[in-house]
Amino acid sequence: MDDEVRDFYNKYGIREWNRLEESTYNRINFLLHMHFIENYLHKGVKILDAGCGAGRYSVEFAKKGCKLSLFDISDEQLKIAKEKIEEAKVSDNIDGIYQGDIRDLSQFKNEEFDIVVCYGAPLSYVIKNRDKAMLEFNRVLSKNGILFISVNNKWGILKMLLGNKHPDFFNKPEYWYIDNVIKTGDLPKHEKVNQPARHFFEASELNNLILENGFDGIALGGSPCFSCGNSQSIEELGKDKKALNTILQIEIETYMKPTMVDNGEFLLARAIKNSH
């Protein structure tokens, strides 16, 4: 499984950097992820970006004066991240770049970081021993350190596929493992899906995973929430600046409402390390 994820992202290459700006819908997703964390991005704060990919978020955090350690399973993504860091001229705020599996953060000391960020759904690729990753996040966080996560959302991904009018999908539930995803959240490797096996979460499941591994003070969000399943409409409406600003305003107002978080393509979670 580790090799599959690494190989996929090695081949995915620069697309991982580009994906969050290639459409209005994806830019909204990026903005909501940033909105969720921005009040915690103070100068000098030490952050581990666990599953950093091409460093899209790391670069933004470094621009705000945070001190970053980048960690990812893909050597190609880390190579791109290093190039983007140099282009952005934020190398002075980078403490190190490391390769590995998020279930093993042994390269880092206990309580080394103020914040751990695991954005872009790395945890969704961890099919087995998910608790090990959570316990490692806990271990490397300082007292009252803060964890930020985003994972693939079970109901949001189905809503997105419905909105995208995916041909030949809902009439073949067995072929696409729809029943399995609904019941277990697991999507096995599939001949027509180029990604490795993934797990899609519900909000209550993610909440429990975090609680059971030494965190509390949990806040959840959905991203994109209001827009999920409407990427084509968003692209058209986004051409009008006032319309786009209205959509963004609605997103900000709704994405953390308890009744709405399961509507997002991604589930966001923020939690504080339990001091007990």
C-alpha positions in Angstrom: 0.0 0.0 0.0 2.8 2.4 0.9 4.5 1.7 -2.5 1.2 2.2 -4.4 0.6 5.6 -2.8 4.2 6.7 -3.3 4.2 5.6 -7.0 0.9 7.3 -7.7 2.0 10.6 -6.4 5.4 10.3 -8.0 3.6 9.9 -11.4 1.0 12.6 -10.5 3.9 15.1 -10.3 3.2 18.8 -10.8 -0.5 18.2 -11.1 -0.6 18.0 -7.3 0.7 21.6 -7.0 -1.6 22.8 -9.8 -4.9 21.1 -8.8 -5.9 23.7 -6.1 -5.8 26.6 -8.7 -7.0 24.9 -11.9 -10.7 25.8 -11.3 -12.8 28.2 -9.3 -14.3 25.2 -7.4 -10.8 24.0 -6.3 -9.7 27.6 -5.4 -12.7 27.7 -3.0 -11.5 24.4 -1.5 -8.1 25.9 -0.9 -9.5 29.1 0.5 -11.6 27.2 3.0 -8.7 25.1 4.1 -6.7 28.3 4.7 -9.7 30.0 6.5 -9.9 27.0 8.9 -6.3 27.5 10.1 -5.4 31.1 9.4 -6.0 32.4 13.0 -3.3 30.0 14.2 -0.5 31.0 11.7 1.7 33.2 13.9 5.3 34.1 13.2 7.7 31.5 14.6 5.1 28.8 15.1 6.6 25.4 14.4 4.5 23.3 12.0 4.8 19.8 10.7 3.1 19.5 7.3 2.5 15.8 7.3 1.6 14.5 3.8 2.6 17.9 2.4 2.6 16.8 -1.2 4.0 19.6 -3.5 4.0 22.0 -0.6 1.1 24.2 -1.6 0.1 24.8 2.0 3.6 24.8 3.4 4.6 27.7 1.2 1.6 29.7 2.3 2.4 29.0 6.0 6.0 30.0 5.5 5.0 33.3 3.9 3.3 34.1 7.2 6.5 33.5 9.2 5.8 30.0 10.4 8.6 27.5 10.7 7.9 24.5 8.5 9.0 20.8 8.4 7.7 19.1 5.3 7.0 15.4 5.3 5.6 13.2 2.5 5.8 9.6 1.2 6.6 10.8 -2.4 10.1 11.8 -3.3 8.8 13.5 -6.4 6.4 15.6 -4.5 9.1 16.6 -2.1 11.3 17.6 -5.0 8.6 19.8 -6.4 8.0 21.3 -2.9 11.7 22.2 -2.6 11.5 24.0 -6.0 8.3 25.9 -5.1 9.9 26.9 -1.7 12.9 28.4 -3.6 10.6 30.1 -6.1 8.6 31.7 -3.3 11.8 32.7 -1.5 10.7 31.3 1.9 13.7 28.9 2.4 14.6 30.7 5.6 11.4 29.5 7.2 11.9 25.8 6.3 13.5 23.7 9.0 13.7 20.5 7.0 12.2 18.3 4.3 11.7 14.6 5.1 10.3 11.5 3.4 8.3 8.8 5.1 4.9 7.3 6.1 2.7 9.3 8.4 2.3 6.2 10.7 6.0 6.6 11.5 7.3 10.0 12.5 10.3 8.7 14.3 12.5 11.3 12.6 10.9 13.8 14.9 11.2 14.3 18.7 8.4 14.2 21.2 6.5 17.5 21.5 8.6 19.1 18.7 5.8 21.0 17.0 3.1 23.5 17.9 0.9 22.5 15.0 0.6 19.3 12.9 -1.2 19.8 9.5 -2.4 16.8 7.5 -4.3 18.4 4.6 -5.3 16.9 1.3 -6.5 13.6 2.6 -3.2 11.6 3.3 -5.1 9.9 6.1 -7.7 8.6 3.6 -4.9 6.4 2.0 -4.2 4.8 5.4 -6.5 1.8 5.2 -4.8 -0.1 8.1 -3.4 1.0 11.4 -4.9 4.5 11.1 -4.6 4.9 14.9 -0.8 4.7 14.5 -0.8 7.9 12.5 -3.0 9.7 15.0 -0.9 8.6 17.9 2.2 9.8 16.1 0.6 13.2 15.5 -0.2 13.4 19.2 3.4 12.4 20.2 5.2 15.1 18.1 2.8 17.8 19.2 3.7 20.1 22.2 1.4 20.4 25.2 -1.9 21.9 24.0 -0.6 21.6 20.4 -3.1 21.7 17.6 -3.9 19.2 14.9 -5.5 20.1 11.5 -6.8 17.3 9.2 -8.7 17.0 6.0 -9.9 13.7 4.7 -12.2 12.5 1.9 -15.9 12.7 2.8 -18.2 9.8 2.0 -21.4 11.7 1.3 -19.7 14.7 -0.2 -17.9 12.6 -2.9 -21.2 11.0 -3.9 -22.9 14.4 -4.0 -20.0 15.6 -6.2 -20.4 12.7 -8.6 -24.1 13.3 -8.8 -23.6 17.0 -9.6 -21.0 16.1 -12.2 -23.5 13.8 -14.0 -20.9 11.0 -14.1 -22.1 8.8 -17.0 -22.6 5.1 -16.2 -22.0 5.5 -12.4 -25.2 5.3 -10.4 -26.7 2.6 -12.6 -23.8 0.3 -11.7 -23.5 0.4 -7.9 -21.9 -3.0 -7.6 -19.3 -2.2 -10.2 -18.3 1.1 -8.6 -18.5 -0.4 -5.0 -21.1 2.2 -4.1 -22.7 -0.2 -1.5 -19.3 -0.9 0.0 -18.5 2.8 0.3 -21.8 3.5 1.9 -21.5 0.7 4.5 -17.7 0.8 5.2 -16.3 3.9 3.7 -13.7 1.8 1.9 -13.1 2.1 -1.9 -10.9 -0.8 -3.1 -8.5 -0.3 -6.0 -10.5 -0.1 -9.1 -9.6 -0.5 -12.8 -11.3 2.8 -13.8 -9.9 4.8 -10.8 -6.3 5.6 -11.1 -5.8 6.2 -7.4 -4.9 3.6 -4.8 -7.5 2.3 -2.4 -9.0 5.0 -0.2 -11.2 5.4 2.9 -14.1 8.0 2.9 -15.1 9.3 6.3 -18.2 10.5 7.9 -18.0 13.4 10.3 -18.9 11.3 13.3 -16.3 8.7 12.4 -13.5 11.2 12.1 -14.6 12.9 15.3 -14.4 9.5 17.2 -11.0 8.7 15.7 -9.6 12.0 16.9 -11.2 11.7 20.4 -9.9 8.1 20.9 -6.3 9.1 20.2 -5.7 11.8 22.8 -7.4 14.9 21.4 -10.3 17.1 22.4 -11.8 20.5 21.6 -12.7 19.2 18.2 -14.1 21.6 15.5 -15.3 20.2 12.1 -15.9 21.6 8.7 -16.8 20.6 5.1 -14.9 21.8 2.1 -16.2 22.9 -0.3 -19.5 22.7 1.4 -22.2 24.8 -0.2 -20.5 24.4 -3.6 -19.9 20.6 -3.5 -21.5 18.9 -6.5 -21.9 22.1 -8.4 -18.5 22.6 -9.9 -19.9 23.4 -13.4 -22.2 26.1 -12.0 -19.5 27.5 -9.8 -17.2 27.8 -12.9 -19.8 29.8 -14.8 -21.0 32.0 -11.8 -17.4 32.6 -10.8 -16.8 34.7 -13.9 -18.8 37.4 -12.2 -16.8 38.8 -9.3 -19.9 39.8 -7.2 -21.4 36.4 -7.7 -18.2 34.7 -6.6 -17.9 36.9 -3.5 -21.5 35.9 -2.6 -20.7 32.2 -3.0 -17.6 32.6 -0.8 -19.6 34.5 1.8 -22.1 31.6 1.9 -19.3 29.0 2.1 -17.7 30.8 5.1 -21.1 31.0 6.9 -22.0 27.4 6.3 -18.9 25.2 6.1 -18.6 24.7 9.9 -22.3 24.3 10.7 -22.8 20.8 12.3 -25.7 20.1 9.9 -23.5 20.9 6.8 -20.1 19.4 7.4 -21.0 16.0 5.8 -21.9 17.8 2.6 -18.3 18.8 1.7 -16.0 16.9 -0.6 -13.5 17.0 2.2 -14.0 16.8 5.9 -11.9 19.3 8.0 -11.0 18.8 11.6 -9.2 20.9 14.2 -8.4 19.4 17.6 -6.2 20.2 20.7 -3.8 17.7 22.2 -5.2 16.4 25.4 -3.0 17.6 28.3 -3.9 14.6 30.6 
